[in-house]
Amino acid sequence: ELTSLKNRISPHAKFIDWVYAIIETRNELTQSSIVHGIKESIQELDENGTTLVGDISNTELSVPLLRKSRLDGIVFLEHLGNKIKKRRCRKSKSEKRFLERCACHAPHTVSLNVTKSIRRQNNRTSIHLCESVEEVAWIKNRTGPFKDLLAQLALDPNPFLGKGLSPVEYLSKINFLNHNSLCVHAVHLLPIDLHILRKRKCHVAICIRSNLWSGAGITTVRRL
């Protein structure tokens, strides 16, 4: 559903600046333009021989369009904030071609209760993890430029933040990570983070083009 932002946002040297640009530009989009972008994206995927897709959605607009396509895969219905969207997370009576699974946006943008609730479903789920130095600084020390941005979400207090834990260590401590976890980006990993991801048999999705564009950095693939 972010395809409609194509060619609207220039590359940024700092991740936080890119985030603000995304928020500002996305707020200008109409529903029809988002749907048009989704249709274009599906067509491009099909033309390039893609068969399996893991789509991340905030609006759920992509779900019916993907189900009508020739593609197959999972739509991760992404959460932000303090509330679990029960309609999103209800159990389907039958498995459909495109599975729907609840997901956390990132460890710093979802409350502790929502994060634990999504993990208790024990389904395949995704989470943006160690994408930026700003994320690491906030989880570890509650410092950095994310303070003002996250104030808008008004997240419930989390006793695990600001305790010197990396994002991976934090998710491990609350038993979020396992073989059903798809960790997206994984740019800023410490040796201990790599050990945890391997031990818990997590999956990692790297996003080279996105990270270069957003200023997040480059994943060292050989370490993974």
C-alpha positions as CSV (number, residue, x, y, z in Angstrom):
1,E,0.0,0.0,0.0
2,L,3.1,2.3,0.0
3,T,3.6,1.9,-3.7
4,S,1.6,5.1,-4.3
5,L,4.5,6.9,-2.6
6,K,6.8,5.9,-5.4
7,N,8.8,8.9,-6.8
8,R,7.2,11.2,-4.2
9,I,10.0,11.0,-1.6
10,S,13.7,11.6,-2.2
11,P,16.5,9.6,-0.5
12,H,17.5,10.8,2.9
13,A,20.8,10.7,4.8
14,K,19.0,10.4,8.2
15,F,16.4,7.8,8.9
16,I,14.3,10.1,11.2
17,D,14.0,12.7,8.4
18,W,12.8,10.0,6.0
19,V,10.2,8.9,8.6
20,Y,8.8,12.4,8.8
21,A,8.7,12.7,5.0
22,I,6.8,9.4,4.8
23,I,4.2,10.5,7.4
24,E,3.7,13.9,5.8
25,T,3.4,12.5,2.2
26,R,1.2,9.6,3.2
27,N,-1.3,11.9,4.9
28,E,-1.8,13.6,1.6
29,L,-2.8,10.4,-0.2
30,T,-6.4,9.6,-1.0
31,Q,-7.8,6.1,-0.6
32,S,-8.2,5.8,-4.4
33,S,-4.6,6.7,-5.0
34,I,-3.5,4.0,-2.4
35,V,-5.7,1.4,-4.2
36,H,-4.3,2.5,-7.6
37,G,-0.7,2.0,-6.2
38,I,-1.6,-1.4,-4.9
39,K,-2.9,-2.5,-8.3
40,E,0.2,-1.2,-10.0
41,S,2.4,-3.1,-7.5
42,I,0.5,-6.4,-8.0
43,Q,0.8,-6.0,-11.8
44,E,4.6,-5.3,-11.5
45,L,5.1,-8.3,-9.2
46,D,3.2,-10.6,-11.6
47,E,5.1,-9.3,-14.7
48,N,8.4,-10.0,-13.0
49,G,7.5,-13.6,-12.1
50,T,6.9,-13.2,-8.4
51,T,4.7,-15.9,-6.9
52,L,4.9,-15.5,-3.1
53,V,4.4,-12.2,-1.3
54,G,4.6,-11.1,2.3
55,D,2.7,-7.8,2.4
56,I,2.5,-5.4,5.3
57,S,-0.7,-3.5,5.6
58,N,-2.1,-0.8,7.9
59,T,-5.3,-0.2,6.0
60,E,-6.2,-3.7,4.8
61,L,-6.9,-2.3,1.3
62,S,-4.5,-4.7,-0.2
63,V,-6.2,-7.9,1.1
64,P,-9.1,-8.2,-1.5
65,L,-6.9,-7.1,-4.4
66,L,-4.2,-9.7,-3.5
67,R,-6.8,-12.4,-3.2
68,K,-8.0,-11.6,-6.7
69,S,-4.5,-11.8,-8.1
70,R,-2.4,-14.8,-9.2
71,L,-0.1,-14.2,-6.2
72,D,-0.1,-16.2,-3.0
73,G,1.3,-15.5,0.5
74,I,0.6,-13.7,3.8
75,V,-0.7,-10.2,4.6
76,F,0.7,-9.0,7.9
77,L,-1.9,-6.7,9.5
78,E,0.3,-4.2,11.2
79,H,-0.4,-2.7,14.7
80,L,0.8,0.5,16.3
81,G,-0.1,1.9,19.7
82,N,-1.8,0.4,22.7
83,K,-4.8,-1.5,21.3
84,I,-5.1,-4.8,19.7
85,K,-7.5,-4.7,16.8
86,K,-9.7,-7.8,17.6
87,R,-11.4,-7.7,14.2
88,R,-8.0,-8.1,12.6
89,C,-6.9,-10.8,14.9
90,R,-10.0,-13.0,14.9
91,K,-9.4,-16.6,13.9
92,S,-10.5,-17.4,10.3
93,K,-12.9,-20.3,10.0
94,S,-11.0,-21.5,6.9
95,E,-7.6,-20.8,5.5
96,K,-7.8,-18.7,2.3
97,R,-5.2,-18.3,-0.4
98,F,-3.8,-15.2,1.2
99,L,-3.4,-15.7,4.9
100,E,-3.9,-12.8,7.3
101,R,-1.7,-12.6,10.3
102,C,-1.4,-9.8,13.0
103,A,1.9,-8.1,13.4
104,C,3.7,-5.4,15.4
105,H,5.1,-2.5,13.5
106,A,8.3,-2.3,15.6
107,P,9.3,-2.9,19.2
108,H,9.3,0.9,19.9
109,T,5.9,1.7,18.3
110,V,3.7,-1.0,20.0
111,S,2.9,-1.3,23.6
112,L,4.1,-4.2,25.7
113,N,0.6,-5.6,26.1
114,V,-0.1,-5.6,22.4
115,T,3.3,-7.2,21.6
116,K,2.6,-10.0,24.0
117,S,-0.9,-10.5,22.8
118,I,0.2,-10.9,19.2
119,R,2.8,-13.4,20.2
120,R,0.3,-15.4,22.2
121,Q,-1.5,-16.2,18.9
122,N,1.7,-18.2,18.0
123,N,1.2,-17.5,14.3
124,R,3.8,-16.4,11.7
125,T,4.3,-12.6,12.4
126,S,6.6,-9.9,11.2
127,I,8.3,-6.9,13.0
128,H,10.6,-4.2,11.9
129,L,13.7,-4.9,14.0
130,C,17.0,-3.0,14.4
131,E,16.2,-0.9,11.4
132,S,17.8,2.3,12.5
133,V,20.2,3.7,15.1
134,E,17.3,5.8,16.4
135,E,15.3,2.7,17.2
136,V,18.3,1.1,19.1
137,A,18.9,4.3,21.1
138,W,15.3,4.6,22.1
139,I,14.9,1.0,23.2
140,K,18.3,0.9,25.0
141,N,18.4,4.3,26.6
142,R,15.2,6.1,25.8
143,T,17.2,8.8,24.1
144,G,17.4,10.2,20.6
145,P,15.0,11.9,18.1
146,F,12.3,9.3,18.4
147,K,11.1,10.9,21.7
148,D,9.0,13.6,20.0
149,L,7.7,11.3,17.3
150,L,6.6,8.5,19.7
151,A,5.0,11.0,22.0
152,Q,2.1,11.1,19.4
153,L,1.4,7.4,20.0
154,A,1.2,7.9,23.8
155,L,2.3,4.4,24.5
156,D,1.6,2.8,27.9
157,P,4.7,2.8,30.1
158,N,7.1,-0.1,29.4
159,P,9.4,-1.2,32.2
160,F,11.8,-2.9,29.8
161,L,12.8,0.3,27.9
162,G,15.8,2.3,28.9
163,K,17.4,-0.6,30.6
164,G,20.4,-1.1,28.3
165,L,18.7,-3.8,26.2
166,S,19.0,-3.9,22.5
167,P,15.7,-4.3,20.5
168,V,16.5,-8.0,20.0
169,E,17.4,-8.5,23.7
170,Y,14.2,-6.8,24.7
171,L,12.0,-9.0,22.4
172,S,13.9,-12.0,23.6
173,K,13.3,-11.1,27.3
174,I,9.5,-11.0,26.7
175,N,9.6,-14.2,24.8
176,F,8.4,-12.7,21.5
177,L,11.1,-14.2,19.3
178,N,10.8,-17.7,17.9
179,H,10.7,-19.7,14.6
180,N,7.5,-17.9,13.6
181,S,9.2,-14.4,13.8
182,L,10.1,-12.6,10.6
183,C,12.5,-9.9,11.6
184,V,12.6,-7.2,8.9
185,H,15.7,-5.1,8.1
186,A,18.1,-6.2,10.9
187,V,20.6,-3.6,10.0
188,H,22.1,-2.6,13.4
189,L,22.7,-6.0,15.1
190,L,25.2,-6.6,17.9
191,P,27.0,-10.0,18.3
192,I,24.6,-10.9,21.1
193,D,21.7,-10.1,18.8
194,L,22.9,-12.5,16.1
195,H,23.3,-15.2,18.8
196,I,19.7,-14.7,20.0
197,L,18.2,-14.7,16.5
198,R,20.1,-17.9,15.7
199,K,19.2,-19.6,19.0
200,R,15.5,-18.7,18.6
201,K,15.5,-19.8,14.9
202,C,14.1,-16.5,13.7
203,H,13.8,-15.6,10.1
204,V,15.3,-12.3,8.7
205,A,14.1,-10.3,5.7
206,I,16.7,-7.8,4.4
207,C,15.6,-4.7,2.5
208,I,18.7,-3.3,0.7
209,R,16.9,-0.8,-1.6
210,S,14.7,0.5,1.2
211,N,17.5,0.9,3.7
212,L,19.7,2.8,1.2
213,W,16.8,5.1,0.4
214,S,15.8,5.8,4.0
215,G,19.3,6.3,5.4
216,A,18.9,3.3,7.8
217,G,22.2,1.7,6.8
218,I,23.2,-1.5,5.1
219,T,22.7,-5.0,6.5
220,T,25.9,-7.0,6.7
221,V,24.5,-10.1,5.1
222,R,27.6,-12.3,5.7
223,R,27.0,-11.9,9.4
224,L,23.6,-13.5,9.1
